[in-house]
Amino acid sequence: MLNSRVALRVGLLIAAAVALAIAASQVREKRNLAIATVDDIEAQLAALDPATRAAVVSRLSVDAAKTVHDKRTQA
């Protein structure tokens, strides 16, 4: 009886460790994807001429502000 309890606990600990390792791997992959996306966007913005870049950044800022405002009014 004691042996089966110990085996059960060890099994659960191993399962939890595996689940944690998988979750950490997925978080790392998503973080790397986010970093790559940000780098790509920054490179695209840097390639624009200054006037176009200013217009794009302004438009993105307006859209972001609108999104924040809409979320606040929904809450």
C-alpha positions as CSV (number, residue, x, y, z in Angstrom):
1,M,0.0,0.0,0.0
2,L,2.8,2.4,0.9
3,N,4.7,1.4,-2.2
4,S,1.8,2.1,-4.5
5,R,1.3,5.5,-2.9
6,V,4.9,6.4,-3.5
7,A,4.7,5.1,-7.0
8,L,1.6,7.2,-7.6
9,R,3.2,10.4,-6.2
10,V,6.4,9.8,-8.3
11,G,4.2,9.3,-11.4
12,L,2.3,12.5,-10.8
13,L,5.5,14.4,-10.2
14,I,7.0,13.1,-13.4
15,A,3.8,14.0,-15.3
16,A,3.8,17.5,-13.8
17,A,7.4,18.0,-14.8
18,V,6.7,16.9,-18.4
19,A,3.7,19.2,-18.6
20,L,5.8,22.1,-17.2
21,A,8.6,21.4,-19.7
22,I,6.1,21.4,-22.6
23,A,4.5,24.6,-21.4
24,A,7.9,26.3,-21.1
25,S,8.8,25.2,-24.6
26,Q,5.6,26.6,-26.1
27,V,6.1,29.9,-24.2
28,R,9.6,30.1,-25.6
29,E,8.4,29.4,-29.2
30,K,5.7,32.1,-28.9
31,R,8.2,34.6,-27.5
32,N,10.6,34.0,-30.3
33,L,7.8,34.4,-32.8
34,A,6.8,37.7,-31.3
35,I,10.3,38.9,-31.3
36,A,10.8,37.9,-34.9
37,T,7.5,39.7,-35.8
38,V,8.5,42.9,-34.1
39,D,11.9,42.8,-35.8
40,D,10.2,42.4,-39.1
41,I,7.8,45.3,-38.5
42,E,10.6,47.5,-37.4
43,A,12.7,46.7,-40.5
44,Q,9.7,47.5,-42.7
45,L,9.1,50.8,-40.9
46,A,12.8,51.6,-41.2
47,A,12.7,51.0,-45.0
48,L,10.0,53.7,-45.4
49,D,10.8,57.3,-46.2
50,P,10.4,59.7,-43.2
51,A,7.1,61.2,-44.3
52,T,5.5,57.8,-45.0
53,R,6.9,56.4,-41.7
54,A,5.4,59.2,-39.7
55,A,2.0,58.6,-41.3
56,V,2.2,54.9,-40.6
57,V,3.2,55.4,-37.0
58,S,0.5,58.0,-36.6
59,R,-2.2,55.7,-38.0
60,L,-1.0,52.8,-35.8
61,S,-1.2,55.1,-32.8
62,V,-4.7,56.2,-33.6
63,D,-5.8,52.5,-34.1
64,A,-4.2,51.4,-30.9
65,A,-5.9,54.3,-28.9
66,K,-9.2,53.4,-30.5
67,T,-8.8,49.7,-29.5
68,V,-7.9,50.7,-25.9
69,H,-10.9,53.0,-25.8
70,D,-13.3,50.3,-27.2
71,K,-12.1,47.8,-24.6
72,R,-12.6,50.2,-21.8
73,T,-16.2,51.0,-22.8
74,Q,-17.0,47.3,-23.1
75,A,-15.8,46.6,-19.6
